[in-house]
Amino acid sequence: MAELFSAKAVARGGVVRRNRAWADREIGRGRLIAEVRSRGFHMIACGPQYVIICNRGGIDMIC
């Protein structure tokens, strides 16, 4: 968990992605969701990836 959230993209308010199977196995889905929520970030599941938007601002889904 610490490695994931220490990425440079997190500090810049960018986006990180991780393989869903890896994250579920190594971190646990519930634990990851709780950490994302505690930081005020957003997470989506897209295909085999979790995409974490490391920004507390709103999201406008374009398409």
N, CA, C and O atoms as a GROMACS GRO file, in nm:
protein
  252
    1MET      N    1   0.083  -0.119   0.000
    1MET     CA    2   0.000   0.000   0.000
    1MET      C    3   0.088   0.125   0.000
    1MET      O    4   0.062   0.219  -0.076
    2ALA      N    5   0.189   0.126   0.084
    2ALA     CA    6   0.277   0.244   0.092
    2ALA      C    7   0.345   0.270  -0.042
    2ALA      O    8   0.359   0.385  -0.083
    3GLU      N    9   0.386   0.164  -0.109
    3GLU     CA   10   0.452   0.179  -0.239
    3GLU      C   11   0.358   0.240  -0.342
    3GLU      O   12   0.398   0.327  -0.420
    4LEU      N   13   0.235   0.196  -0.342
    4LEU     CA   14   0.136   0.246  -0.437
    4LEU      C   15   0.115   0.396  -0.419
    4LEU      O   16   0.116   0.471  -0.517
    5PHE      N   17   0.096   0.440  -0.296
    5PHE     CA   18   0.064   0.580  -0.271
    5PHE      C   19   0.187   0.668  -0.255
    5PHE      O   20   0.173   0.787  -0.224
    6SER      N   21   0.306   0.613  -0.274
    6SER     CA   22   0.426   0.695  -0.273
    6SER      C   23   0.473   0.728  -0.415
    6SER      O   24   0.576   0.793  -0.433
    7ALA      N   25   0.397   0.684  -0.515
    7ALA     CA   26   0.432   0.713  -0.654
    7ALA      C   27   0.429   0.863  -0.680
    7ALA      O   28   0.351   0.936  -0.620
    8LYS      N   29   0.514   0.909  -0.769
    8LYS     CA   30   0.522   1.052  -0.802
    8LYS      C   31   0.389   1.105  -0.854
    8LYS      O   32   0.354   1.220  -0.828
    9ALA      N   33   0.316   1.022  -0.927
    9ALA     CA   34   0.187   1.064  -0.983
    9ALA      C   35   0.089   1.101  -0.871
    9ALA      O   36   0.007   1.191  -0.889
   10VAL      N   37   0.096   1.033  -0.759
   10VAL     CA   38   0.007   1.062  -0.647
   10VAL      C   39   0.035   1.202  -0.594
   10VAL      O   40  -0.057   1.280  -0.570
   11ALA      N   41   0.162   1.234  -0.576
   11ALA     CA   42   0.201   1.365  -0.523
   11ALA      C   43   0.162   1.477  -0.618
   11ALA      O   44   0.133   1.589  -0.574
   12ARG      N   45   0.161   1.449  -0.747
   12ARG     CA   46   0.126   1.551  -0.847
   12ARG      C   47  -0.024   1.558  -0.873
   12ARG      O   48  -0.068   1.642  -0.952
   13GLY      N   49  -0.101   1.473  -0.809
   13GLY     CA   50  -0.246   1.472  -0.834
   13GLY      C   51  -0.279   1.401  -0.963
   13GLY      O   52  -0.382   1.430  -1.025
   14GLY      N   53  -0.196   1.309  -1.004
   14GLY     CA   54  -0.215   1.238  -1.129
   14GLY      C   55  -0.297   1.111  -1.114
   14GLY      O   56  -0.385   1.101  -1.028
   15VAL      N   57  -0.267   1.015  -1.198
   15VAL     CA   58  -0.342   0.890  -1.205
   15VAL      C   59  -0.245   0.773  -1.189
   15VAL      O   60  -0.137   0.773  -1.249
   16VAL      N   61  -0.284   0.674  -1.110
   16VAL     CA   62  -0.209   0.549  -1.102
   16VAL      C   63  -0.304   0.436  -1.134
   16VAL      O   64  -0.424   0.447  -1.113
   17ARG      N   65  -0.250   0.329  -1.186
   17ARG     CA   66  -0.333   0.213  -1.218
   17ARG      C   67  -0.261   0.088  -1.173
   17ARG      O   68  -0.138   0.079  -1.173
   18ARG      N   69  -0.341  -0.008  -1.134
   18ARG     CA   70  -0.287  -0.136  -1.091
   18ARG      C   71  -0.377  -0.247  -1.142
   18ARG      O   72  -0.498  -0.229  -1.157
   19ASN      N   73  -0.318  -0.360  -1.168
   19ASN     CA   74  -0.392  -0.478  -1.210
   19ASN      C   75  -0.487  -0.520  -1.098
   19ASN      O   76  -0.446  -0.531  -0.982
   20ARG      N   77  -0.612  -0.542  -1.132
   20ARG     CA   78  -0.712  -0.576  -1.032
   20ARG      C   79  -0.679  -0.704  -0.958
   20ARG      O   80  -0.692  -0.710  -0.835
   21ALA      N   81  -0.637  -0.806  -1.029
   21ALA     CA   82  -0.606  -0.934  -0.964
   21ALA      C   83  -0.492  -0.917  -0.865
   21ALA      O   84  -0.496  -0.971  -0.755
   22TRP      N   85  -0.389  -0.843  -0.904
   22TRP     CA   86  -0.276  -0.819  -0.815
   22TRP      C   87  -0.321  -0.742  -0.691
   22TRP      O   88  -0.288  -0.781  -0.579
   23ALA      N   89  -0.395  -0.634  -0.711
   23ALA     CA   90  -0.438  -0.551  -0.599
   23ALA      C   91  -0.529  -0.629  -0.504
   23ALA      O   92  -0.515  -0.618  -0.382
   24ASP      N   93  -0.622  -0.706  -0.559
   24ASP     CA   94  -0.712  -0.786  -0.475
   24ASP      C   95  -0.634  -0.888  -0.393
   24ASP      O   96  -0.667  -0.912  -0.277
   25ARG      N   97  -0.532  -0.947  -0.453
   25ARG     CA   98  -0.452  -1.050  -0.386
   25ARG      C   99  -0.356  -0.990  -0.283
   25ARG      O  100  -0.348  -1.037  -0.170
   26GLU      N  101  -0.284  -0.886  -0.323
   26GLU     CA  102  -0.177  -0.831  -0.240
   26GLU      C  103  -0.224  -0.730  -0.136
   26GLU      O  104  -0.168  -0.722  -0.027
   27ILE      N  105  -0.326  -0.653  -0.169
   27ILE     CA  106  -0.373  -0.547  -0.079
   27ILE      C  107  -0.509  -0.582  -0.023
   27ILE      O  108  -0.535  -0.565   0.096
   28GLY      N  109  -0.595  -0.631  -0.109
   28GLY     CA  110  -0.734  -0.658  -0.071
   28GLY      C  111  -0.821  -0.544  -0.122
   28GLY      O  112  -0.792  -0.427  -0.099
   29ARG      N  113  -0.928  -0.579  -0.191
   29ARG     CA  114  -1.015  -0.478  -0.252
   29ARG      C  115  -1.072  -0.382  -0.149
   29ARG      O  116  -1.067  -0.260  -0.168
   30GLY      N  117  -1.125  -0.435  -0.040
   30GLY     CA  118  -1.184  -0.350   0.063
   30GLY      C  119  -1.084  -0.254   0.125
   30GLY      O  120  -1.114  -0.138   0.149
   31ARG      N  121  -0.964  -0.305   0.150
   31ARG     CA  122  -0.859  -0.221   0.209
   31ARG      C  123  -0.818  -0.110   0.112
   31ARG      O  124  -0.796   0.004   0.154
   32LEU      N  125  -0.806  -0.144  -0.016
   32LEU     CA  126  -0.769  -0.044  -0.116
   32LEU      C  127  -0.878   0.063  -0.128
   32LEU      O  128  -0.848   0.182  -0.132
   33ILE      N  129  -1.003   0.021  -0.133
   33ILE     CA  130  -1.114   0.117  -0.142
   33ILE      C  131  -1.114   0.209  -0.020
   33ILE      O  132  -1.131   0.330  -0.034
   34ALA      N  133  -1.094   0.153   0.098
   34ALA     CA  134  -1.092   0.234   0.220
   34ALA      C  135  -0.980   0.338   0.215
   34ALA      O  136  -0.999   0.452   0.256
   35GLU      N  137  -0.863   0.298   0.166
   35GLU     CA  138  -0.750   0.391   0.158
   35GLU      C  139  -0.776   0.501   0.056
   35GLU      O  140  -0.745   0.618   0.081
   36VAL      N  141  -0.832   0.465  -0.058
   36VAL     CA  142  -0.864   0.565  -0.161
   36VAL      C  143  -0.966   0.664  -0.105
   36VAL      O  144  -0.950   0.785  -0.122
   37ARG      N  145  -1.068   0.615  -0.040
   37ARG     CA  146  -1.171   0.702   0.020
   37ARG      C  147  -1.112   0.793   0.128
   37ARG      O  148  -1.146   0.911   0.135
   38SER      N  149  -1.024   0.738   0.211
   38SER     CA  150  -0.968   0.818   0.320
   38SER      C  151  -0.885   0.934   0.268
   38SER      O  152  -0.870   1.036   0.335
   39ARG      N  153  -0.831   0.919   0.149
   39ARG     CA  154  -0.751   1.025   0.087
   39ARG      C  155  -0.838   1.121   0.006
   39ARG      O  156  -0.789   1.225  -0.040
   40GLY      N  157  -0.964   1.089  -0.011
   40GLY     CA  158  -1.053   1.173  -0.090
   40GLY      C  159  -1.032   1.158  -0.239
   40GLY      O  160  -1.074   1.244  -0.317
   41PHE      N  161  -0.967   1.049  -0.280
   41PHE     CA  162  -0.941   1.023  -0.422
   41PHE      C  163  -1.059   0.947  -0.482
   41PHE      O  164  -1.157   0.919  -0.414
   42HIS      N  165  -1.048   0.915  -0.609
   42HIS     CA  166  -1.152   0.842  -0.682
   42HIS      C  167  -1.090   0.717  -0.744
   42HIS      O  168  -0.974   0.718  -0.783
   43MET      N  169  -1.168   0.610  -0.754
   43MET     CA  170  -1.118   0.487  -0.814
   43MET      C  171  -1.225   0.429  -0.905
   43MET      O  172  -1.343   0.426  -0.869
   44ILE      N  173  -1.184   0.384  -1.022
   44ILE     CA  174  -1.274   0.315  -1.112
   44ILE      C  175  -1.211   0.182  -1.151
   44ILE      O  176  -1.089   0.167  -1.150
   45ALA      N  177  -1.294   0.088  -1.186
   45ALA     CA  178  -1.248  -0.040  -1.238
   45ALA      C  179  -1.275  -0.038  -1.387
   45ALA      O  180  -1.386  -0.012  -1.431
   46CYS      N  181  -1.172  -0.066  -1.464
   46CYS     CA  182  -1.184  -0.064  -1.610
   46CYS      C  183  -1.108  -0.184  -1.664
   46CYS      O  184  -0.985  -0.188  -1.660
   47GLY      N  185  -1.183  -0.282  -1.714
   47GLY     CA  186  -1.120  -0.405  -1.761
   47GLY      C  187  -1.042  -0.468  -1.647
   47GLY      O  188  -1.094  -0.482  -1.537
   48PRO      N  189  -0.918  -0.506  -1.672
   48PRO     CA  190  -0.839  -0.573  -1.568
   48PRO      C  191  -0.766  -0.475  -1.475
   48PRO      O  192  -0.680  -0.517  -1.398
   49GLN      N  193  -0.797  -0.347  -1.482
   49GLN     CA  194  -0.723  -0.246  -1.406
   49GLN      C  195  -0.812  -0.170  -1.309
   49GLN      O  196  -0.931  -0.149  -1.334
   50TYR      N  197  -0.752  -0.128  -1.198
   50TYR     CA  198  -0.809  -0.025  -1.113
   50TYR      C  199  -0.738   0.104  -1.152
   50TYR      O  200  -0.615   0.106  -1.162
   51VAL      N  201  -0.812   0.208  -1.174
   51VAL     CA  202  -0.756   0.338  -1.206
   51VAL      C  203  -0.788   0.430  -1.089
   51VAL      O  204  -0.904   0.451  -1.056
   52ILE      N  205  -0.683   0.484  -1.028
   52ILE     CA  206  -0.701   0.571  -0.911
   52ILE      C  207  -0.665   0.713  -0.953
   52ILE      O  208  -0.553   0.740  -0.996
   53ILE      N  209  -0.761   0.802  -0.938
   53ILE     CA  210  -0.743   0.943  -0.972
   53ILE      C  211  -0.708   1.014  -0.842
   53ILE      O  212  -0.791   1.028  -0.753
   54CYS      N  213  -0.585   1.057  -0.834
   54CYS     CA  214  -0.529   1.110  -0.708
   54CYS      C  215  -0.554   1.260  -0.696
   54CYS      O  216  -0.461   1.340  -0.685
   55ASN      N  217  -0.681   1.295  -0.699
   55ASN     CA  218  -0.723   1.434  -0.693
   55ASN      C  219  -0.856   1.439  -0.620
   55ASN      O  220  -0.944   1.357  -0.646
   56ARG      N  221  -0.870   1.533  -0.531
   56ARG     CA  222  -0.993   1.541  -0.451
   56ARG      C  223  -1.104   1.617  -0.523
   56ARG      O  224  -1.216   1.625  -0.472
   57GLY      N  225  -1.075   1.673  -0.638
   57GLY     CA  226  -1.175   1.750  -0.712
   57GLY      C  227  -1.282   1.659  -0.772
   57GLY      O  228  -1.273   1.536  -0.766
   58GLY      N  229  -1.383   1.722  -0.828
   58GLY     CA  230  -1.492   1.649  -0.891
   58GLY      C  231  -1.447   1.583  -1.020
   58GLY      O  232  -1.340   1.612  -1.074
   59ILE      N  233  -1.530   1.495  -1.069
   59ILE     CA  234  -1.502   1.423  -1.193
   59ILE      C  235  -1.618   1.446  -1.289
   59ILE      O  236  -1.734   1.432  -1.250
   60ASP      N  237  -1.589   1.481  -1.412
   60ASP     CA  238  -1.688   1.489  -1.518
   60ASP      C  239  -1.660   1.375  -1.615
   60ASP      O  240  -1.557   1.375  -1.683
   61MET      N  241  -1.752   1.278  -1.622
   61MET     CA  242  -1.737   1.167  -1.714
   61MET      C  243  -1.780   1.218  -1.853
   61MET      O  244  -1.895   1.256  -1.872
   62ILE      N  245  -1.690   1.218  -1.946
   62ILE     CA  246  -1.717   1.271  -2.080
   62ILE      C  247  -1.789   1.168  -2.167
   62ILE      O  248  -1.889   1.200  -2.230
   63CYS      N  249  -1.738   1.046  -2.170
   63CYS     CA  250  -1.806   0.940  -2.247
   63CYS      C  251  -1.764   0.805  -2.197
   63CYS      O  252  -1.809   0.703  -2.248
   0.00000   0.00000   0.00000
